[in-house]
Amino acid sequence: MIIKRLFIRDFGIFNNQLLEDLNPGLVVIGGYNRAGKTTLLNLLRHIAFGFPRKKAFISAREQHEVEAIVLLDTGEEVNIHIQGYGTPVVSVLKGNRQISSVSEIYNNLDSFTYSQLFTISLDELQSFSSKNSEKEKLQSILLGAGLKEFVLIPQLEDYFYKEAEKIAGKNGDPKVKELKPYFMRIEEGLRIREEASSQVILYNQKQKEYDTIHKNINEFKNKKSVLEREINRLDILKNNYNLYSNIVELTSKISTDEAKKYLNDEVRFYPEKARNIISKYTEKQYWIKEQTVKLKEKYSISSMEAVIEKINKYKDEIVFLKESLSGLREKINFYFEEKKNLEEEEKQIKNSLNAINVDWQSELKQLEYIRT
């Protein structure tokens, strides 16, 4: 038999309480002290036979009333209703069998046998150990039901409590007794796992840093290539700036009406001189065109106007770079001259030392070897 639904209208501390969708298997009921666990046990103990008229029995606010829907092993579903101290009333909800009393559901068991088989508590089992008559009565009931092992529950409880104390002490502490070595091993494993996890996290962080640095290196390489090309262009512009400026200036002067008139006069009065000037000018123009083509091909320059514009824009910077390079060359020449003087002085010191004592020659060579 399985209780599917239980409605407690009035019983002890329970008032209009509904329990439904109960699990057909083992149901564990727990709660704080005076939460109603013992009250519920007494309700289940007497639901099949009615509530006793005893002063010590659980009271009601007005009148005891409980209703339960149970599922029988035969598949039938019945409703059990108890009101006051009356006999439980049974009505069939699902099934064709006629059931007139609750005793038919429990195969005509008496109330004492039912309570001792299905609603006995561990405290009651413990108390039977000191009362031989009650113990014998209980044993006869359990033997008749084939459940004599229930009497051994208090002994088994003591045995398992002692075994549990051997394993983890009175308080169930995993750090003592037989559990201690396993606990220490687990704790060490957790420590190793945590350390490994931190190493993995550190590795991932370093990997991200490496990827970021590698990416920055590639970006800097690209920027370096761009800057090197710009430096080469500026170097070419710097080296040819004066020449190109003169050519531009001369071209501008020659293009004026006055210059054209003068050239025509030169051609008329000094034909040979004019031809030489024009020839040189033509050669210069041809050379400029060649250099322009080379610059365009080498540095992918589409228009020289942009280059000329940059030259005019950065004229002061180019002149400054040119003057700075001259100063750097002077410093480098000075350093080379100083190096030469120091080497000469070193040579003279060595000669002086050799002249003082010839035996020092090997040691000096060793010192020289160490220095180099």
C-alpha positions as CSV (number, residue, x, y, z in Angstrom):
1,M,0.0,0.0,0.0
2,I,1.3,3.5,-0.9
3,I,-0.1,6.8,0.5
4,K,-0.4,9.1,-2.5
5,R,-2.1,12.1,-0.8
6,L,-2.6,13.1,2.9
7,F,-4.9,15.9,4.1
8,I,-4.7,16.8,7.8
9,R,-7.6,19.1,8.7
10,D,-7.1,18.9,12.5
11,F,-4.5,16.8,14.3
12,G,-2.1,18.1,17.0
13,I,-0.1,21.1,15.6
14,F,-1.3,20.3,12.1
15,N,-4.2,22.3,10.7
16,N,-5.4,22.2,7.1
17,Q,-2.0,20.7,5.9
18,L,-1.8,18.9,2.6
19,L,0.9,16.4,1.5
20,E,0.6,15.2,-2.1
21,D,2.8,13.7,-4.9
22,L,4.5,11.6,-2.3
23,N,7.4,9.4,-3.5
24,P,6.3,5.7,-3.7
25,G,9.7,4.7,-2.3
26,L,11.4,5.6,0.9
27,V,10.3,9.0,2.3
28,V,12.5,10.6,5.0
29,I,10.8,13.2,7.2
30,G,13.1,15.5,9.2
31,G,12.8,18.7,11.1
32,Y,13.7,20.6,14.3
33,N,12.6,19.7,17.8
34,R,8.8,20.0,18.3
35,A,8.3,20.4,14.5
36,G,5.7,17.6,14.5
37,K,7.7,14.5,13.5
38,T,6.3,12.4,16.4
39,T,2.8,13.7,15.8
40,L,2.9,12.6,12.2
41,L,4.2,9.1,13.3
42,N,1.2,8.8,15.6
43,L,-1.2,9.8,12.8
44,L,0.2,7.1,10.5
45,R,0.1,4.5,13.3
46,H,-3.6,5.0,13.9
47,I,-4.9,5.9,10.5
48,A,-5.9,2.3,9.8
49,F,-7.9,1.8,13.0
50,G,-9.0,5.2,14.3
51,F,-7.7,7.4,17.1
52,P,-7.8,6.1,20.7
53,R,-9.8,7.8,23.5
54,K,-6.8,8.5,25.8
55,K,-6.0,11.6,27.7
56,A,-2.3,11.3,26.8
57,F,-3.1,11.0,23.1
58,I,-2.4,13.9,20.8
59,S,-5.2,16.5,21.1
60,A,-7.1,18.5,18.4
61,R,-8.2,22.1,18.3
62,E,-11.8,21.1,17.7
63,Q,-12.1,17.5,16.4
64,H,-9.6,15.1,14.9
65,E,-10.1,14.8,11.1
66,V,-7.7,13.2,8.6
67,E,-8.2,12.1,5.0
68,A,-5.8,9.9,2.9
69,I,-5.8,8.6,-0.7
70,V,-3.9,5.3,-0.9
71,L,-2.9,3.0,-3.8
72,L,-3.3,-0.7,-3.1
73,D,-1.0,-3.5,-4.4
74,T,-3.9,-4.7,-6.6
75,G,-3.9,-1.3,-8.4
76,E,-7.1,-0.1,-6.7
77,E,-7.3,3.4,-5.3
78,V,-9.3,4.1,-2.1
79,N,-10.0,7.1,0.2
80,I,-9.7,6.7,4.0
81,H,-11.5,9.3,6.1
82,I,-11.3,9.6,9.9
83,Q,-13.3,12.1,11.9
84,G,-13.2,12.3,15.7
85,Y,-12.9,9.0,17.4
86,G,-15.0,7.2,14.9
87,T,-14.1,4.2,12.7
88,P,-12.3,5.0,9.5
89,V,-14.6,5.2,6.5
90,V,-13.4,3.6,3.2
91,S,-14.6,4.5,-0.3
92,V,-13.2,3.1,-3.5
93,L,-12.1,5.7,-6.0
94,K,-10.7,3.4,-8.7
95,G,-11.5,-0.3,-9.0
96,N,-14.5,-2.6,-9.0
97,R,-14.0,-4.4,-5.6
98,Q,-16.3,-3.5,-2.7
99,I,-14.4,-2.7,0.5
100,S,-16.4,-2.2,3.6
101,S,-13.7,-1.6,6.2
102,V,-10.0,-0.7,6.5
103,S,-9.2,-4.1,8.0
104,E,-9.8,-5.7,4.6
105,I,-7.0,-3.5,3.2
106,Y,-4.6,-4.7,5.9
107,N,-5.5,-8.4,5.7
108,N,-7.4,-8.2,9.0
109,L,-4.3,-7.3,11.1
110,D,-4.9,-6.1,14.6
111,S,-3.9,-2.6,15.6
112,F,-1.0,-3.7,17.9
113,T,0.6,-6.0,15.2
114,Y,0.2,-3.2,12.6
115,S,1.8,-0.6,14.8
116,Q,4.7,-2.9,15.8
117,L,5.4,-4.0,12.2
118,F,5.0,-0.7,10.3
119,T,5.3,2.2,12.7
120,I,7.7,1.1,15.4
121,S,10.5,3.6,16.3
122,L,14.1,3.0,17.2
123,D,13.5,4.4,20.7
124,E,10.8,1.8,21.2
125,L,13.1,-1.0,20.0
126,Q,15.8,0.2,22.4
127,S,13.4,0.1,25.4
128,F,12.3,-3.5,24.7
129,S,15.8,-4.7,25.6
130,S,15.1,-4.2,29.3
131,K,11.6,-5.5,29.4
132,N,11.5,-9.3,28.8
133,S,7.8,-9.6,28.5
134,E,7.4,-6.8,26.0
135,K,10.5,-8.1,24.2
136,E,9.0,-11.6,23.9
137,K,5.7,-10.2,22.7
138,L,7.5,-8.2,20.1
139,Q,9.6,-11.1,19.0
140,S,6.6,-13.3,18.6
141,I,5.0,-10.7,16.3
142,L,8.2,-10.2,14.3
143,L,8.7,-14.0,14.0
144,G,5.2,-14.4,12.7
145,A,5.9,-11.7,10.1
146,G,9.4,-13.1,9.3
147,L,11.0,-9.9,10.5
148,K,12.9,-11.1,13.7
149,E,16.0,-9.2,12.5
150,F,14.3,-5.9,13.6
151,V,15.1,-6.8,17.2
152,L,18.8,-6.6,16.4
153,I,18.6,-3.0,15.3
154,P,19.7,-1.5,18.6
155,Q,22.7,-3.9,18.8
156,L,23.6,-3.1,15.2
157,E,23.3,0.6,16.0
158,D,25.8,0.3,18.9
159,Y,28.2,-1.7,16.7
160,F,28.1,0.7,13.9
161,Y,28.6,3.7,16.2
162,K,31.7,2.0,17.6
163,E,33.0,1.2,14.1
164,A,32.3,4.8,13.0
165,E,34.3,6.1,16.0
166,K,37.2,4.0,14.9
167,I,37.0,5.4,11.4
168,A,36.5,9.1,12.1
169,G,36.2,9.7,15.9
170,K,33.1,10.7,17.8
171,N,32.5,13.9,15.8
172,G,33.1,12.4,12.4
173,D,36.3,14.4,11.8
174,P,38.1,13.2,8.6
175,K,41.4,14.4,10.0
176,V,41.6,11.8,12.7
177,K,41.6,8.0,13.2
178,E,41.5,5.8,10.1
179,L,40.4,8.6,7.8
180,K,43.5,10.7,8.6
181,P,46.0,9.2,6.1
182,Y,43.4,9.4,3.3
183,F,42.4,12.9,4.3
184,M,46.1,14.0,4.2
185,R,46.5,12.4,0.8
186,I,43.5,14.1,-0.5
187,E,44.6,17.4,1.0
188,E,48.0,17.0,-0.6
189,G,46.4,16.2,-3.9
190,L,44.2,19.3,-3.6
191,R,47.3,21.4,-2.9
192,I,49.1,19.9,-5.9
193,R,46.0,20.5,-8.1
194,E,45.8,24.1,-6.9
195,E,49.5,24.6,-7.6
196,A,49.2,23.1,-11.1
197,S,46.1,25.3,-11.8
198,S,48.1,28.4,-10.8
199,Q,50.9,27.2,-13.1
200,V,48.5,26.8,-15.9
201,I,47.1,30.2,-15.3
202,L,50.6,31.7,-15.2
203,Y,51.5,29.9,-18.4
204,N,48.4,31.2,-20.2
205,Q,49.3,34.7,-19.0
206,K,52.8,34.4,-20.3
207,Q,51.5,33.0,-23.5
208,K,49.3,36.0,-24.0
209,E,52.2,38.3,-23.1
210,Y,54.4,36.5,-25.7
211,D,51.7,36.8,-28.4
212,T,51.3,40.5,-27.6
213,I,55.1,41.0,-27.7
214,H,55.4,39.0,-30.9
215,K,52.7,41.0,-32.5
216,N,54.3,44.3,-31.4
217,I,57.7,43.1,-32.9
218,N,56.1,42.5,-36.3
219,E,54.4,45.9,-36.1
220,F,57.7,47.6,-35.2
221,K,59.4,45.7,-38.1
222,N,56.9,47.1,-40.5
223,K,57.3,50.6,-39.1
224,K,61.0,50.2,-39.3
225,S,60.9,49.3,-42.9
226,V,58.6,52.3,-43.6
227,L,61.0,54.6,-41.7
228,E,64.0,53.2,-43.5
229,R,62.5,53.9,-46.9
230,E,61.7,57.4,-45.7
231,I,65.2,57.9,-44.5
232,N,66.6,56.8,-47.8
233,R,64.3,59.2,-49.6
234,L,65.4,62.0,-47.3
235,D,69.0,61.1,-47.8
236,I,68.6,61.3,-51.5
237,L,66.8,64.6,-51.3
238,K,69.4,65.9,-48.8
239,N,72.4,64.9,-51.1
240,N,70.7,66.4,-54.2
241,Y,68.9,69.3,-52.6
242,N,71.4,72.0,-53.6
243,L,71.7,70.8,-57.1
244,Y,68.0,70.4,-57.6
245,S,67.4,73.9,-56.0
246,N,69.8,75.5,-58.4
247,I,68.2,73.7,-61.4
248,V,64.7,74.9,-60.3
249,E,66.0,78.4,-59.7
250,L,67.7,78.5,-63.1
251,T,64.7,77.0,-64.8
252,S,62.6,79.7,-63.2
253,K,65.0,82.4,-64.3
254,I,65.2,81.1,-67.9
255,S,61.5,80.9,-68.2
256,T,61.1,84.7,-67.7
257,D,60.5,86.9,-70.8
258,E,63.7,88.9,-70.1
259,A,65.8,85.7,-70.0
260,K,64.2,84.5,-73.2
261,K,65.0,87.8,-74.9
262,Y,68.6,87.6,-73.6
263,L,69.0,84.1,-74.9
264,N,67.7,85.1,-78.3
265,D,70.1,88.0,-78.3
266,E,73.0,85.6,-77.3
267,V,72.0,83.3,-80.1
268,R,72.0,86.2,-82.5
269,F,75.2,87.9,-81.4
270,Y,77.1,84.9,-79.8
271,P,75.8,81.8,-81.6
272,E,78.6,79.5,-80.5
273,K,78.3,80.4,-76.8
274,A,74.6,80.2,-76.9
275,R,74.7,76.7,-78.5
276,N,77.0,75.5,-75.7
277,I,74.7,76.9,-73.0
278,I,71.7,75.3,-74.6
279,S,73.5,72.0,-75.1
280,K,74.5,71.9,-71.4
281,Y,71.0,72.9,-70.4
282,T,69.6,70.1,-72.5
283,E,72.0,67.6,-71.1
284,K,71.1,68.7,-67.6
285,Q,67.4,68.4,-68.3
286,Y,68.0,64.9,-69.7
287,W,70.0,63.9,-66.6
288,I,67.2,65.3,-64.4
289,K,64.7,63.2,-66.2
290,E,66.8,60.0,-65.8
291,Q,67.2,60.6,-62.1
292,T,63.5,61.3,-61.8
293,V,62.6,58.0,-63.5
294,K,65.1,56.1,-61.3
295,L,63.6,57.7,-58.1
296,K,60.1,56.8,-59.2
297,E,61.1,53.2,-60.0
298,K,63.2,52.7,-56.8
299,Y,60.8,54.3,-54.3
300,S,57.4,53.9,-56.1
301,I,56.9,57.7,-56.4
302,S,54.0,58.5,-58.8
303,S,54.5,62.3,-58.9
304,M,57.6,64.4,-58.4
305,E,55.5,67.4,-57.5
306,A,54.8,65.8,-54.1
307,V,58.6,65.3,-53.6
308,I,59.3,68.9,-54.6
309,E,56.6,70.0,-52.2
310,K,58.2,68.0,-49.4
311,I,61.6,69.3,-50.2
312,N,60.4,72.9,-50.0
313,K,58.4,72.0,-46.8
314,Y,61.3,70.4,-45.0
315,K,64.1,72.6,-46.4
316,D,65.3,73.8,-43.0
317,E,65.3,70.2,-41.6
318,I,67.3,68.9,-44.6
319,V,69.9,71.6,-44.2
320,F,70.0,70.9,-40.4
321,L,70.5,67.2,-41.1
322,K,73.3,67.9,-43.6
323,E,75.1,70.2,-41.1
324,S,74.6,67.6,-38.3
325,L,76.1,64.9,-40.5
326,S,79.2,67.0,-41.1
327,G,79.6,67.5,-37.3
328,L,79.2,63.7,-36.7
329,R,81.9,63.0,-39.4
330,E,84.2,65.4,-37.6
331,K,83.6,63.6,-34.2
332,I,84.2,60.2,-35.8
333,N,87.4,61.4,-37.3
334,F,88.4,62.8,-34.0
335,Y,87.7,59.4,-32.2
336,F,89.7,57.5,-34.8
337,E,92.6,59.9,-34.3
338,E,92.4,59.4,-30.6
339,K,92.4,55.7,-31.0
340,K,95.5,55.9,-33.2
341,N,97.3,58.0,-30.6
342,L,96.3,55.6,-27.8
343,E,97.5,52.6,-29.7
344,E,100.8,54.4,-30.4
345,E,101.1,55.2,-26.7
346,E,100.3,51.6,-25.7
347,K,103.1,50.4,-28.1
348,Q,105.6,52.7,-26.5
349,I,104.7,51.6,-23.0
350,K,105.1,47.9,-24.0
351,N,108.5,48.7,-25.5
352,S,109.6,50.4,-22.3
353,L,108.5,47.5,-20.1
354,N,110.3,45.0,-22.4
355,A,113.4,47.2,-22.0
356,I,113.2,47.1,-18.2
357,N,113.0,43.3,-17.9
358,V,113.1,40.8,-20.8
359,D,111.8,38.1,-18.5
360,W,108.4,39.8,-18.3
361,Q,107.8,39.2,-22.0
362,S,105.8,35.9,-21.5
363,E,103.7,37.4,-18.7
364,L,102.9,40.4,-20.8
365,K,101.8,38.2,-23.6
366,Q,99.6,36.3,-21.2
367,L,98.1,39.6,-19.9
368,E,97.6,40.7,-23.5
369,Y,95.8,37.3,-24.2
370,I,93.6,37.8,-21.2
371,R,92.8,41.4,-22.2
372,T,91.8,40.4,-25.7
